[in-house]
């Protein structure tokens, strides 16, 4: 990945307000001052959190929406599940739970 691609991908990162939990998504903007497609770094100086009114310094970069969840330095640990997105992890967990329920219910078929 070149430095230009890294800068471009960081512009699409989401930012979360540490005070109230509001997530600013550049693709959507907000309902008041930021139009859709406005990166967080290009917001006006007077911009505040639409929910609690916090300054932009109260926001934390939480990364892109479709990226793998977790810290990048931890991706190499585990059985490969650290590189899955949050949706893929949820699907894996609930599928395993559903399979466990089916196995448990199949015990009633034993005589």
N, C-alpha and C positions, 0 to 999 in steps of 0.2 A: 504494500500500500504506500503510495507516495504521500508526501506531506500535503500536497494540494487536496488529495482525496480525504485525508484525515481532517483537514480544516472544514471541508464541505460536509463531512458526516457529523462533525461536532456542531455545526450550525443547525442541524435537524434534531439535536438532542433535546429531550424534555427536561424541564426544571421544576422542582417541587418546592413549595413554600414550607419552610421548617416551622412556621407558626401555626398554620391551619391545615396543611396537607394538600392545598390546591396544586394541580399539575398544569403548567403552561406547556402546551403543545404547539410548536411553530406551524404545523400544517393547518391547525384550526384557528390560531390567534386567540383573542378573547372578545367578549361582547362590547367592549368599550373603545379602547384606543388602538389595539393591535389588530391589523388585518391578517387574514390567513396568509401564511408563507413568510411572516416576519420572524427572523431568528431572534433569540432572546437577547443577544449582544447588540442588536439594532433597535431595541425598544426605546421610546422616548425617555428622556431623563425624568419626566414627571409621571411615568408609568408606575402604578402601584398594583398590588395583588387585588383582583376583583372581589375576593371574599373578605379578607381581613384588613386590607390597606397597607400591608407590609412593603418595605422598599425592596428593590431587586437584589440587594445584598443579602436578604434573608432567604434567597432561593438557592437550592443545591442542584447541581447537574446530576440527573439520574439516568442519563444515557438515552439511546434511541428506543423507540417503541417496540420494534421488531427484533431487537438484538437478544442475545442470550442473557439471562438474568445472572447476577452475581458479579464478583470481581474477576477481572481478566487474569490475574495471577493465579487464580484457583481453577481455571478451566482444565488444566492438565491432571487434576486429581479425580478420583472416583472411577466409575466404570463407563465414562463417556456421557453421563447425564448432565455434567456441568456445562456442556455446550448447548443444551436444549433451551428453547425459549420457555417462558412461563406457561404458555398455552400447551406446549408439548409436554412439559412436566406434569401439568394437571391431567392431561389425557392419559399419560402413563400411570399416574397414581390411581385415578378412578377406574381405569380398565383393570388394574391389578385387584382393586377392591371388589369390583364386579365379579371377576373370576373367582376370588376367594369365596364370595357368597354363593356362587354356583356350585363350587366344590362342597361347601358346607351343606347346601340343600340336597346335593346328590347322595349324601350319607343316609337320608331317609329312604332311599331306594334299596339299601342293603337289608338283607333279611337274615 
